[in-house]
């Protein structure tokens, strides 16, 4: 069994910052790509940022220059530092990871989501 657990969401004023964390635990042999996605009410889930095990990153245009993704491979943890937050960043943020467990083929896993609300 593998689980992804997010933390760090909350309510913040426009222009503020938040840091999301996601820890992967369980039967883990290796993790390739880790990432963050978000889903606003009435909208489809969209990519926010991804990071490979080697540290290569990819960002949605809407967050470039404001958000930074990073990971600690030793802790199976991925972070999302969000600065200069805007009301349009309001969404449920989901952690995603491509994980290979011992004796199994790689699979995609999702966290339960954490709410981020940007409002004055």
mmCIF file of the C-alpha atoms, coordinates in Angstrom:
data_MODEL
# 
_entry.id   MODEL 
# 
loop_
_atom_site.group_PDB 
_atom_site.id 
_atom_site.type_symbol 
_atom_site.label_atom_id 
_atom_site.label_alt_id 
_atom_site.label_comp_id 
_atom_site.label_asym_id 
_atom_site.label_entity_id 
_atom_site.label_seq_id 
_atom_site.pdbx_PDB_ins_code 
_atom_site.Cartn_x 
_atom_site.Cartn_y 
_atom_site.Cartn_z 
_atom_site.occupancy 
_atom_site.B_iso_or_equiv 
_atom_site.pdbx_formal_charge 
_atom_site.auth_seq_id 
_atom_site.auth_comp_id 
_atom_site.auth_asym_id 
_atom_site.auth_atom_id 
_atom_site.pdbx_PDB_model_num 
ATOM 1   C CA . UNK A 1 1   ? 0.000   0.000  0.000   1.00 0.00 ? 1   UNK A CA 1 
ATOM 2   C CA . UNK A 1 2   ? 1.067   3.536  -0.817  1.00 0.00 ? 2   UNK A CA 1 
ATOM 3   C CA . UNK A 1 3   ? -0.377  6.766  0.549   1.00 0.00 ? 3   UNK A CA 1 
ATOM 4   C CA . UNK A 1 4   ? 0.177   10.432 -0.259  1.00 0.00 ? 4   UNK A CA 1 
ATOM 5   C CA . UNK A 1 5   ? -0.685  12.902 2.482   1.00 0.00 ? 5   UNK A CA 1 
ATOM 6   C CA . UNK A 1 6   ? -0.794  16.647 1.803   1.00 0.00 ? 6   UNK A CA 1 
ATOM 7   C CA . UNK A 1 7   ? -0.614  19.459 4.316   1.00 0.00 ? 7   UNK A CA 1 
ATOM 8   C CA . UNK A 1 8   ? -0.195  23.218 4.387   1.00 0.00 ? 8   UNK A CA 1 
ATOM 9   C CA . UNK A 1 9   ? -3.369  24.527 2.788   1.00 0.00 ? 9   UNK A CA 1 
ATOM 10  C CA . UNK A 1 10  ? -5.478  27.281 4.264   1.00 0.00 ? 10  UNK A CA 1 
ATOM 11  C CA . UNK A 1 11  ? -6.843  30.797 3.890   1.00 0.00 ? 11  UNK A CA 1 
ATOM 12  C CA . UNK A 1 12  ? -4.485  33.562 2.817   1.00 0.00 ? 12  UNK A CA 1 
ATOM 13  C CA . UNK A 1 13  ? -4.894  37.133 1.625   1.00 0.00 ? 13  UNK A CA 1 
ATOM 14  C CA . UNK A 1 14  ? -4.017  38.134 -1.943  1.00 0.00 ? 14  UNK A CA 1 
ATOM 15  C CA . UNK A 1 15  ? -0.277  38.660 -2.232  1.00 0.00 ? 15  UNK A CA 1 
ATOM 16  C CA . UNK A 1 16  ? 0.414   36.217 0.578   1.00 0.00 ? 16  UNK A CA 1 
ATOM 17  C CA . UNK A 1 17  ? 2.301   32.933 0.637   1.00 0.00 ? 17  UNK A CA 1 
ATOM 18  C CA . UNK A 1 18  ? 1.671   29.320 1.517   1.00 0.00 ? 18  UNK A CA 1 
ATOM 19  C CA . UNK A 1 19  ? 3.821   26.193 1.448   1.00 0.00 ? 19  UNK A CA 1 
ATOM 20  C CA . UNK A 1 20  ? 2.260   22.838 0.650   1.00 0.00 ? 20  UNK A CA 1 
ATOM 21  C CA . UNK A 1 21  ? 3.888   19.537 1.556   1.00 0.00 ? 21  UNK A CA 1 
ATOM 22  C CA . UNK A 1 22  ? 3.141   15.996 0.409   1.00 0.00 ? 22  UNK A CA 1 
ATOM 23  C CA . UNK A 1 23  ? 4.678   12.886 1.938   1.00 0.00 ? 23  UNK A CA 1 
ATOM 24  C CA . UNK A 1 24  ? 4.583   9.499  0.234   1.00 0.00 ? 24  UNK A CA 1 
ATOM 25  C CA . UNK A 1 25  ? 4.683   6.431  2.474   1.00 0.00 ? 25  UNK A CA 1 
ATOM 26  C CA . UNK A 1 26  ? 4.262   2.685  2.277   1.00 0.00 ? 26  UNK A CA 1 
ATOM 27  C CA . UNK A 1 27  ? 5.676   0.103  -0.100  1.00 0.00 ? 27  UNK A CA 1 
ATOM 28  C CA . UNK A 1 28  ? 7.976   2.365  -2.147  1.00 0.00 ? 28  UNK A CA 1 
ATOM 29  C CA . UNK A 1 29  ? 10.896  1.204  -4.280  1.00 0.00 ? 29  UNK A CA 1 
ATOM 30  C CA . UNK A 1 30  ? 11.283  4.381  -6.300  1.00 0.00 ? 30  UNK A CA 1 
ATOM 31  C CA . UNK A 1 31  ? 9.452   7.585  -7.196  1.00 0.00 ? 31  UNK A CA 1 
ATOM 32  C CA . UNK A 1 32  ? 9.961   9.166  -10.598 1.00 0.00 ? 32  UNK A CA 1 
ATOM 33  C CA . UNK A 1 33  ? 7.824   12.247 -11.194 1.00 0.00 ? 33  UNK A CA 1 
ATOM 34  C CA . UNK A 1 34  ? 6.063   14.083 -8.368  1.00 0.00 ? 34  UNK A CA 1 
ATOM 35  C CA . UNK A 1 35  ? 3.734   16.969 -8.910  1.00 0.00 ? 35  UNK A CA 1 
ATOM 36  C CA . UNK A 1 36  ? 0.924   19.228 -7.890  1.00 0.00 ? 36  UNK A CA 1 
ATOM 37  C CA . UNK A 1 37  ? -2.420  19.677 -9.607  1.00 0.00 ? 37  UNK A CA 1 
ATOM 38  C CA . UNK A 1 38  ? -5.389  21.832 -8.681  1.00 0.00 ? 38  UNK A CA 1 
ATOM 39  C CA . UNK A 1 39  ? -9.100  21.896 -9.257  1.00 0.00 ? 39  UNK A CA 1 
ATOM 40  C CA . UNK A 1 40  ? -11.240 24.974 -8.807  1.00 0.00 ? 40  UNK A CA 1 
ATOM 41  C CA . UNK A 1 41  ? -15.038 24.733 -8.427  1.00 0.00 ? 41  UNK A CA 1 
ATOM 42  C CA . UNK A 1 42  ? -16.678 24.010 -11.766 1.00 0.00 ? 42  UNK A CA 1 
ATOM 43  C CA . UNK A 1 43  ? -13.343 23.518 -13.530 1.00 0.00 ? 43  UNK A CA 1 
ATOM 44  C CA . UNK A 1 44  ? -11.254 20.565 -14.607 1.00 0.00 ? 44  UNK A CA 1 
ATOM 45  C CA . UNK A 1 45  ? -8.196  19.477 -12.666 1.00 0.00 ? 45  UNK A CA 1 
ATOM 46  C CA . UNK A 1 46  ? -5.109  21.172 -14.086 1.00 0.00 ? 46  UNK A CA 1 
ATOM 47  C CA . UNK A 1 47  ? -1.362  20.790 -13.813 1.00 0.00 ? 47  UNK A CA 1 
ATOM 48  C CA . UNK A 1 48  ? 0.412   23.236 -11.520 1.00 0.00 ? 48  UNK A CA 1 
ATOM 49  C CA . UNK A 1 49  ? 3.976   21.913 -11.453 1.00 0.00 ? 49  UNK A CA 1 
ATOM 50  C CA . UNK A 1 50  ? 5.989   18.714 -11.700 1.00 0.00 ? 50  UNK A CA 1 
ATOM 51  C CA . UNK A 1 51  ? 9.494   17.665 -10.700 1.00 0.00 ? 51  UNK A CA 1 
ATOM 52  C CA . UNK A 1 52  ? 11.515  14.601 -11.673 1.00 0.00 ? 52  UNK A CA 1 
ATOM 53  C CA . UNK A 1 53  ? 13.747  12.608 -9.362  1.00 0.00 ? 53  UNK A CA 1 
ATOM 54  C CA . UNK A 1 54  ? 16.690  14.429 -10.929 1.00 0.00 ? 54  UNK A CA 1 
ATOM 55  C CA . UNK A 1 55  ? 15.205  17.833 -10.168 1.00 0.00 ? 55  UNK A CA 1 
ATOM 56  C CA . UNK A 1 56  ? 13.893  18.897 -13.575 1.00 0.00 ? 56  UNK A CA 1 
ATOM 57  C CA . UNK A 1 57  ? 10.820  21.060 -13.173 1.00 0.00 ? 57  UNK A CA 1 
ATOM 58  C CA . UNK A 1 58  ? 7.810   22.062 -15.251 1.00 0.00 ? 58  UNK A CA 1 
ATOM 59  C CA . UNK A 1 59  ? 5.280   24.778 -14.440 1.00 0.00 ? 59  UNK A CA 1 
ATOM 60  C CA . UNK A 1 60  ? 1.932   25.945 -15.713 1.00 0.00 ? 60  UNK A CA 1 
ATOM 61  C CA . UNK A 1 61  ? 2.260   29.369 -17.327 1.00 0.00 ? 61  UNK A CA 1 
ATOM 62  C CA . UNK A 1 62  ? -0.172  30.816 -14.794 1.00 0.00 ? 62  UNK A CA 1 
ATOM 63  C CA . UNK A 1 63  ? 2.167   30.106 -11.859 1.00 0.00 ? 63  UNK A CA 1 
ATOM 64  C CA . UNK A 1 64  ? 5.610   30.654 -13.392 1.00 0.00 ? 64  UNK A CA 1 
ATOM 65  C CA . UNK A 1 65  ? 7.665   33.085 -11.354 1.00 0.00 ? 65  UNK A CA 1 
ATOM 66  C CA . UNK A 1 66  ? 5.334   32.783 -8.346  1.00 0.00 ? 66  UNK A CA 1 
ATOM 67  C CA . UNK A 1 67  ? 5.365   29.083 -7.400  1.00 0.00 ? 67  UNK A CA 1 
ATOM 68  C CA . UNK A 1 68  ? 8.367   26.854 -6.776  1.00 0.00 ? 68  UNK A CA 1 
ATOM 69  C CA . UNK A 1 69  ? 8.265   23.059 -6.630  1.00 0.00 ? 69  UNK A CA 1 
ATOM 70  C CA . UNK A 1 70  ? 10.970  21.097 -4.839  1.00 0.00 ? 70  UNK A CA 1 
ATOM 71  C CA . UNK A 1 71  ? 11.446  17.636 -3.394  1.00 0.00 ? 71  UNK A CA 1 
ATOM 72  C CA . UNK A 1 72  ? 13.430  15.747 -0.800  1.00 0.00 ? 72  UNK A CA 1 
ATOM 73  C CA . UNK A 1 73  ? 14.073  12.304 -2.255  1.00 0.00 ? 73  UNK A CA 1 
ATOM 74  C CA . UNK A 1 74  ? 15.337  10.915 1.045   1.00 0.00 ? 74  UNK A CA 1 
ATOM 75  C CA . UNK A 1 75  ? 12.025  11.827 2.683   1.00 0.00 ? 75  UNK A CA 1 
ATOM 76  C CA . UNK A 1 76  ? 9.774   10.968 -0.289  1.00 0.00 ? 76  UNK A CA 1 
ATOM 77  C CA . UNK A 1 77  ? 8.384   14.482 0.026   1.00 0.00 ? 77  UNK A CA 1 
ATOM 78  C CA . UNK A 1 78  ? 7.440   17.139 -2.499  1.00 0.00 ? 78  UNK A CA 1 
ATOM 79  C CA . UNK A 1 79  ? 6.830   20.791 -1.678  1.00 0.00 ? 79  UNK A CA 1 
ATOM 80  C CA . UNK A 1 80  ? 5.077   23.677 -3.382  1.00 0.00 ? 80  UNK A CA 1 
ATOM 81  C CA . UNK A 1 81  ? 6.057   27.167 -2.288  1.00 0.00 ? 81  UNK A CA 1 
ATOM 82  C CA . UNK A 1 82  ? 3.353   29.564 -3.424  1.00 0.00 ? 82  UNK A CA 1 
ATOM 83  C CA . UNK A 1 83  ? 4.098   33.308 -3.374  1.00 0.00 ? 83  UNK A CA 1 
ATOM 84  C CA . UNK A 1 84  ? 2.175   36.334 -4.611  1.00 0.00 ? 84  UNK A CA 1 
ATOM 85  C CA . UNK A 1 85  ? -1.048  34.364 -4.380  1.00 0.00 ? 85  UNK A CA 1 
ATOM 86  C CA . UNK A 1 86  ? -4.059  35.562 -6.344  1.00 0.00 ? 86  UNK A CA 1 
ATOM 87  C CA . UNK A 1 87  ? -7.778  34.857 -5.861  1.00 0.00 ? 87  UNK A CA 1 
ATOM 88  C CA . UNK A 1 88  ? -7.676  32.761 -9.034  1.00 0.00 ? 88  UNK A CA 1 
ATOM 89  C CA . UNK A 1 89  ? -5.259  30.383 -7.292  1.00 0.00 ? 89  UNK A CA 1 
ATOM 90  C CA . UNK A 1 90  ? -8.131  29.296 -5.053  1.00 0.00 ? 90  UNK A CA 1 
ATOM 91  C CA . UNK A 1 91  ? -8.631  25.555 -5.531  1.00 0.00 ? 91  UNK A CA 1 
ATOM 92  C CA . UNK A 1 92  ? -8.165  22.142 -4.018  1.00 0.00 ? 92  UNK A CA 1 
ATOM 93  C CA . UNK A 1 93  ? -4.527  21.193 -4.545  1.00 0.00 ? 93  UNK A CA 1 
ATOM 94  C CA . UNK A 1 94  ? -3.680  17.553 -5.140  1.00 0.00 ? 94  UNK A CA 1 
ATOM 95  C CA . UNK A 1 95  ? -0.332  15.811 -4.872  1.00 0.00 ? 95  UNK A CA 1 
ATOM 96  C CA . UNK A 1 96  ? 0.529   13.233 -7.527  1.00 0.00 ? 96  UNK A CA 1 
ATOM 97  C CA . UNK A 1 97  ? 3.395   10.767 -7.737  1.00 0.00 ? 97  UNK A CA 1 
ATOM 98  C CA . UNK A 1 98  ? 4.494   7.995  -10.073 1.00 0.00 ? 98  UNK A CA 1 
ATOM 99  C CA . UNK A 1 99  ? 5.609   5.275  -7.676  1.00 0.00 ? 99  UNK A CA 1 
ATOM 100 C CA . UNK A 1 100 ? 7.102   1.866  -8.197  1.00 0.00 ? 100 UNK A CA 1 
ATOM 101 C CA . UNK A 1 101 ? 6.511   -0.488 -5.320  1.00 0.00 ? 101 UNK A CA 1 
ATOM 102 C CA . UNK A 1 102 ? 8.598   -3.549 -4.588  1.00 0.00 ? 102 UNK A CA 1 
ATOM 103 C CA . UNK A 1 103 ? 7.469   -6.353 -6.885  1.00 0.00 ? 103 UNK A CA 1 
ATOM 104 C CA . UNK A 1 104 ? 5.011   -4.200 -8.803  1.00 0.00 ? 104 UNK A CA 1 
ATOM 105 C CA . UNK A 1 105 ? 4.891   -2.070 -11.950 1.00 0.00 ? 105 UNK A CA 1 
ATOM 106 C CA . UNK A 1 106 ? 4.865   1.744  -11.546 1.00 0.00 ? 106 UNK A CA 1 
ATOM 107 C CA . UNK A 1 107 ? 1.508   3.327  -10.725 1.00 0.00 ? 107 UNK A CA 1 
ATOM 108 C CA . UNK A 1 108 ? 0.076   6.801  -10.398 1.00 0.00 ? 108 UNK A CA 1 
ATOM 109 C CA . UNK A 1 109 ? -1.049  7.850  -6.919  1.00 0.00 ? 109 UNK A CA 1 
ATOM 110 C CA . UNK A 1 110 ? -3.037  10.858 -5.713  1.00 0.00 ? 110 UNK A CA 1 
ATOM 111 C CA . UNK A 1 111 ? -3.370  12.548 -2.357  1.00 0.00 ? 111 UNK A CA 1 
ATOM 112 C CA . UNK A 1 112 ? -6.695  13.471 -0.811  1.00 0.00 ? 112 UNK A CA 1 
ATOM 113 C CA . UNK A 1 113 ? -6.307  17.161 -1.615  1.00 0.00 ? 113 UNK A CA 1 
ATOM 114 C CA . UNK A 1 114 ? -5.818  20.295 0.461   1.00 0.00 ? 114 UNK A CA 1 
ATOM 115 C CA . UNK A 1 115 ? -7.894  23.465 0.132   1.00 0.00 ? 115 UNK A CA 1 
ATOM 116 C CA . UNK A 1 116 ? -6.178  26.743 -0.709  1.00 0.00 ? 116 UNK A CA 1 
ATOM 117 C CA . UNK A 1 117 ? -8.347  29.849 -0.511  1.00 0.00 ? 117 UNK A CA 1 
ATOM 118 C CA . UNK A 1 118 ? -7.033  33.277 -1.490  1.00 0.00 ? 118 UNK A CA 1 
ATOM 119 C CA . UNK A 1 119 ? -9.372  35.993 -0.326  1.00 0.00 ? 119 UNK A CA 1 
ATOM 120 C CA . UNK A 1 120 ? -9.399  39.296 1.509   1.00 0.00 ? 120 UNK A CA 1 
# 
